[in-house]
Amino acid sequence: MRIALDAMGSDRGPAEMVAGAAMAVREADVKITIVGGEEQIRPALKREGIEGLVEFVPTSQVVTMHDSPIDAVRKKKDSSIVVAFELLKKNAVDAVVSPGNSGAVMAAAVKFLGRLKDIARPGIASVFPTLKGPVVVMDVGANVDCRPKHLLQFGVMASAFSRIMFNIEKPRVGLLSIGEEGGKGNALVKGAHLLFQNSGLNYIGNVEGRDTFVGDVDVIVCDGFVGNVCLKLSEGLAEAVFSMLREEIGKTLKAKLGYILAKDAFANFKRRVDYAEYGGAPLLGFNGTGVICHGRSNKLAIKNAILVADGLVKHNVNEHILEILENAKPALADLEDNHIPAGVA
Amino acid sequence: MRIALDAMGSDRGPAEMVAGAAMAVREADVKITIVGGEEQIRPALKREGIEGLVEFVPTSQVVTMHDSPIDAVRKKKDSSIVVAFELLKKNAVDAVVSPGNSGAVMAAAVKFLGRLKDIARPGIASVFPTLKGPVVVMDVGANVDCRPKHLLQFGVMASAFSRIMFNIEKPRVGLLSIGEEGGKGNALVKGAHLLFQNSGLNYIGNVEGRDTFVGDVDVIVCDGFVGNVCLKLSEGLAEAVFSMLREEIGKTLKAKLGYILAKDAFANFKRRVDYAEYGGAPLLGFNGTGVICHGRSNKLAIKNAILVADGLVKHNVNEHILEILENAKPALADLEDNHIPAGVA
């Protein structure tokens, strides 16, 4: 398996990305092509002792978080994101992993590889930890204004991902809404509910925000605006909870002592909610394989993202998507037949 | 101050509501009229020893969580929700507090009292704890499909509430979105951003889900679908965090001992994130005062909700809303002048 790692555009800098690559090549049977600025990458490769173990493609430009995705892909032709996807296009690698501007990653994927047949909108899936197994949430930011058919396709793509990564043949799919009854929600969700019922997916109906972390559903579908808000809200809340707990524990000597005794429990707990364990968010719906990492990714997160990319290619996620989509087509065809107005469908 | 307490429709039953009323009358200078089923309320009044301290209006019907709000208000004329708002209409009380079906509470408020002048859509505000002070989020569920002008009015109403409850003359208002730049978000948020800039509110721009719990903003505005998802997601995550922590701590004797030593810190922490401390969500934008409590409200939450209702009436929240709305009118007038298409504005 050959994976291009975009080593630029992360908050922690290229050295941390190279360290992640080093972990991955030592742990798994993957070939990595690191893409990024020569000055930063060369010394990091040396430090990690992987100069002979990975390929390196130097680039001169960086897409920042403030760049407009479309402009960046058009104008920064020698950026690590663009060059990584060009490598994918000419089949020099099998997948791209990037911690950079997710809009630009998406734009590059679609520009160079094209959308998967019959997928209207590629999207980003993210894995949330729960009390039981992990849950896949899609879309988490690529598509902010959606129609019901887009939500149905997110359900299809996320089901394929869940099947591959968590070995669930028929993942339970829920629509994120504000009440459990199918009639509840906004116009988008109400429209999507009708489609999902007839989709061949293992659709269990609406789920509420409260259900997200319980773990009784494998896939949660929402538009990219709601998904992105939920993702960042969860991160923010988890951080706030740790801060408050630390503050309270710091107030008395007795509590501090208690914390020292319970330290391993806290560490285990932190590991359970740590995004780094889940290894990035797959970009689904284009003719290729890509994984987007959190901008703050540490080397563990990068290593895990590389392993996720490896799994997606090995199990051919796009074939699973097309297979599941085939079963959902009658629902989508009904939609066209019924001439549901554009604002609703 | 005279407050009607709808004692039906909560998860914990009428006795807990009566216990909350007992706490309130003993702590503050409020007159309470309890509305609900005679068989359950009478013995509870006796048990709490407040038979002579509160009024009681018996009702024979209960609006459940599964009732359609509009139907319930029309057909269940002797339900506690309907009767409580009738008391408000004929000025027998100054405010209503209810833990019942929030849609039905909203419908009854609008039916019996009417919308506040120039407010297109009344909504529900909720208080979230943060690392610093509390933050007011609106709307959290009353309006699932919104236009930009509705968001602006939520900003106006939530600012009035923040001013009164937290004594902030010019609350900082943020629009919940998926990027900090004003150009980022879905069509609704982009449209609202333009209105807020010219609204006279202390508008600080977009805020992300991550900012919610940091406490650098006083009011967060979103549509009722997003707000309700966020509210329930936060509850679910907080519960999951406690469960995971409990599980991990239960695994070793050493950790258990540590927990015992740090117990006070945990209790303080729990209090900081406990919804019961914040006392319910005000219903804003109708000609009256109402507070909706969480269905799971315990007596402390009910007591605090009664105190919130008391504060809203005392400080005349509706006058503040109208005053702040006056300053926002040019922004809304621009909107009409520009003939922004209905789908966007």
Interface residues (C-beta under 8 A of the other chain):
Chain A: H66 T130 L131 G141 V144 D145 L176 S177 I178 E181 G185 N186 A187 V189 E208 G209 R210 D211 T212 F213 V214 C222 D223 G224 F225 V226 N228 V229 C230 L231 K232 L233 S234 E235 G236 L237 A238 E239 A240 V241 S243 M244 L245 E248 I249 K251 T252 K254 A255 K256 L257 G258 Y259 I260 L261 A262 K263 D264 A265 F266 N268 F269 R272 V273 G343
Chain B: H66 T130 L131 G141 V144 D145 L176 S177 I178 E181 G185 N186 A187 V189 E208 G209 R210 D211 T212 F213 V214 C222 D223 G224 F225 V226 N228 V229 C230 L231 K232 L233 S234 E235 G236 L237 A238 E239 A240 V241 S243 M244 L245 E248 I249 K251 T252 K254 A255 K256 L257 G258 Y259 I260 L261 A262 K263 D264 A265 F266 N268 F269 R272 V273 G343
